[in-house]
Amino acid sequence: MRKPKIKTELPGPKAAQLINYDGLYVSPSYTRGYPLVAESGKGMWITDPDGNVFMDFAAGIAVCSTGHCHPKVVKAIRRQASKLIHMSGTDFYYSAQSALAAKLVAVSPFSRPAKVYFSNSGAEAVEAAFKLARWRTKRPINIAFYGAFHGRTMGALSLTGSKEIQKRHYYPLVPHVIHAPYADCYRCHYNMKYPECDMECIRWIADELFHTIVPPEQVASIFVEPIQGEGGYIVPPVEFHKRLRELTQKYGILYVADEVQSGMGRTGEMFAMEIFDVEPDIITLAKGIASGMPLGAVIAPIDIMSWPPGSHASTFGGNPIACEASLATIDLLENGLIENAHCRGLQLRQGLIKLQDTCEWIGDVRGEGLMTAIEFVEGRESKKPFPEFRDKVVDDAFYEGLLLLGCGKSSIRFSPPLIVSKNDIDVCLNILDEILNAKN
Ligand SMILES: Cc1ncc(COP(=O)(O)O)c(C=O)c1O
């Protein structure tokens, strides 16, 4: 059973040198939690410049879906790089972009013909969807949710409802974005319990918001993460999305599913919306779409994506190398990795639920597929978030060679590459067990 191998103090001498050098030149706005320097990656494993080997359960923030440097992805990148690196798909044609658009439409959950807009990142995909919703409806208001993360460009940031530091000093943002409580049943905004609550969060939008400050006929879109990502890997009840969909249909509001983090197989389905059996109007994608090449996409039925030439575009969006990497990625997802995400996710959550028996600070275990999290609390009754404990566990895991990331106020997310094996999950659980029991 392969395990992490830490042979120097961390950071080691070469890593420490790089971190100091980086500090001289790289923007201090980045949020590096622990001092990992990644020199090379293969599958689940990251090697630092001092030869320490880490097991990666963060996957470059849920990006390296097929593992680091999957040979088939590397081959596709190499092949395309020797043929054509850039041409700009906004002004010219090349086969990689058309082929990927056709593939994304084919795997998408839309029941009618659709088209694809390409971007370079998640925020850019959200930005494009924001503009598309306004363009299509000619309406000024947009709704998003507390806890949502949609990116950091001005439009995407306006939809984001995550941390105040992300917004401090950046107002005025894009106007007419209203936030509503998400269906976070572990920490219900209304102090109610599902299903007795009868989806109070939806009722509030329908009966309060739409009758007081927001005329529903003026709402262009509701942006919603099928499962909230940065907000804490929060899985809402199926009914949440179903009732929200009904509401949007009633008023002609576009339902934008932000699948930047939950899409591309991570949840055990190609798109998380399939778990909820709800067909949205627009889907945004990025992160896992191209195994680490910068690419984002917006998919929408052709009656919605009907904007004319010049209304939106990007020089680099749909870069040929990124598109070929994405085609290779989707091929791997369809041939076993989505299924693996489902099975390994079950194994992981079973193991985490067992850990809950011996660690009183694990308040909640939740997720779908390999979009799984644990939330730490000071007490199971009070449910008081315990971020200091979470941060310490993430740090300790690093020193044991396990790469994790936090999310939400006091949760740890497990977002490994979808190639993760049964043994890898066992190794991760054993390391966590040791860390948590040492703290008990
Ligand atoms: C759901 C969601 N939307 C949008 C984004 C923004 O993506 P990017 O960081 O590529 O701009 C993220 C990033 O975490 C995300 O999780």
The ligand as a MOL file (V3000), in Angstrom:
LIG
                    3D

  0  0  0     0  0            999 V3000
M  V30 BEGIN CTAB
M  V30 COUNTS 16 16 0 0 0
M  V30 BEGIN ATOM
M  V30 1 C -18.8860 26.8980 -7.9980 0
M  V30 2 C -17.7480 27.7700 -8.4450 0
M  V30 3 N -17.9740 28.7090 -9.3670 0
M  V30 4 C -16.9770 29.5090 -9.8140 0
M  V30 5 C -15.6990 29.3890 -9.3110 0
M  V30 6 C -14.6060 30.2970 -9.8320 0
M  V30 7 O -13.7060 29.5660 -10.6020 0
M  V30 8 P -12.2560 30.1430 -10.9370 0
M  V30 9 O -11.4730 30.1250 -9.6830 0
M  V30 10 O -11.7280 29.1890 -11.9950 0
M  V30 11 O -12.4480 31.5110 -11.4780 0
M  V30 12 C -15.4300 28.4250 -8.3430 0
M  V30 13 C -14.0780 28.2900 -7.7760 0
M  V30 14 O -13.8560 27.7500 -6.7360 0
M  V30 15 C -16.4740 27.5870 -7.8990 0
M  V30 16 O -16.2740 26.6570 -6.9670 0
M  V30 END ATOM
M  V30 BEGIN BOND
M  V30 1 1 1 2
M  V30 2 1 2 3
M  V30 3 2 2 15
M  V30 4 2 3 4
M  V30 5 1 4 5
M  V30 6 1 5 6
M  V30 7 2 5 12
M  V30 8 1 6 7
M  V30 9 1 7 8
M  V30 10 2 8 9
M  V30 11 1 8 10
M  V30 12 1 8 11
M  V30 13 1 12 13
M  V30 14 1 12 15
M  V30 15 2 13 14
M  V30 16 1 15 16
M  V30 END BOND
M  V30 END CTAB
M  END
